[in-house]
Amino acid sequence: MPEEWEICSINKLIENNIIEKPLDGNHGNIHPKSKDYVSDGIPFIMANSVHDGILDLNNCNFLRKEQADNLQKGFSLAGDVLLTHKGTVGNVTIVGKISTPYIMLTPQVTYYRVKDKNKITNIFIRYFFESGKFQAILQSLAGGGTRSYIGITKQKQLPFVLPPLPEQKAIAQSLSDVDAQITALDQLITKKRNTKQGTMQQLLTGKKRLPGFTGEWEVKKLGDCLIKNPEYGINAPAVPYSENLPVYIRITDISEDGRFLPEKKVSVNHTQSANYFLETDDLVLARTGASTGKSYLYNLQDGKLVFAGFLIRVKVNPQKLDAQYLKSFLNTKAYWDWVNVMSMRSGQPGINGNEYAQLHIPLPPTLEEQKAIAQILSDMDAEIVALEQKRDKYKAIKQGMMQELLTGKTRLISSY
């Protein structure tokens, strides 16, 4: 560390009156219960309200101001740095402009408040809390799993690095500039996704026709558009990934938007694996649990994949149904409404092969129109993927910058 940077603890910052004593929400009998929630009032902040660097006030609970005013602690103000410390540990944000006098924290969230603005900035605290080294120490002290927890006493023991204020501001500004790029890309991605949803609603129902296409649409059952009945995957456990064994695709290896997730590859070791390799235009559907309805269209670029037993494979008849068109339909609201109804008929989430075969699909009169629609939507998907990759590149750049700037390896001395 640079000589002029002070290495201390959170507790030292408190003792030196640089920050106020950090506090979380109310424990015990005074802690508000679910019956106390109202539709509007003082935001009641749980750990899941802090994510992706933001404070989500759209999906939180609320308390009556009269009740909140009488609580003992947890009154967080605009400018406070929030750190989640129970269950979900390590999420960080800064409280922005709020329409209420304060927000009320639960015992899952701690606020950090600057006391001496000539010594430290809240933005620097936020970025330091997000840094890899701080997060590693935080997670090790909190333990693992769903019961992760690090109370205020342990939080005070956490290390902190304090550069001179001008350098703090320079570091924060550099990281904020990258964050602004990430936020702009997130907003553009959201806009593109919304545009695609609108386009799907128009094109996949026949409400809007592409130039050159006419004729009446019809509704067919998925089973009538397949070359064989839906097939269940292999019933075998996953084993650690090996180049000598096939790659295994399970429900958990499929993203919410239907892509294969290769980050944590696993393999399957079974004598019948060769019978379960996915082929071009094969599509698999999740048949059980909370992920029922999730789908994946096989992509050759993902390599050879063996599909697991909680997935169902459908093989489209290329004379009746275009696989890309089917993939697009499986992302529509109409499809997910059907899944929500069908999956709960037995009392627990699940749709079997016979039930999937009964799925009704609106189809244009020609394969050419199916393919044209699928191509437009595929192009939109490609544009979204490219934006996501660009955003992820900025996130990686930010992580690298944090590693350099928050350890003093790279100095911004000329900035102050």
JOURSUL-V477709 format. One line per field, one symbol per residue. burial: I if it has 9 or more other ideal C-beta (glycine too) atoms within 8 Angstrom, else O. A space follows every 10 residues. Layout:
burial: ???
This chain:
burial: OOOOIOOIII OIIIOOOIIO OIIIIIOOOO IIOOOIIOOO IIIIIIIOII OOOOIIIOOI OIIIIOIIOO IOOIIIIOOI IIIIIIIIII IIIIIOOIOI OIIIIIIIII IIIIOIOOOI IIIIIIIIII IOOIIOIIIO IIOOOOOIII OIOIIIIIII IIIOIOIIII IIIIIIOIIO IIOOIIOIIO OIIOIIIOII IIIIOOOOOI OOIOOOIOOI IIIOIIOOOI IIIIOIOIIO OOOOIIIIII IOIIOOOIOI IOOOOIIIOO OOIOOIIIOO IIIIIIIOIO IIIIIIIIOO OOOOIIIIOI IIIIIIIIOI IIIIIIIIII IIOOIIOIIO OIIIOOOOOI IOIOIIIIII IIIIOOIOII IIIIIIIIOI IOIIOOIIOI IOOIIOIIIO IIIIIIIIOO OIOOII
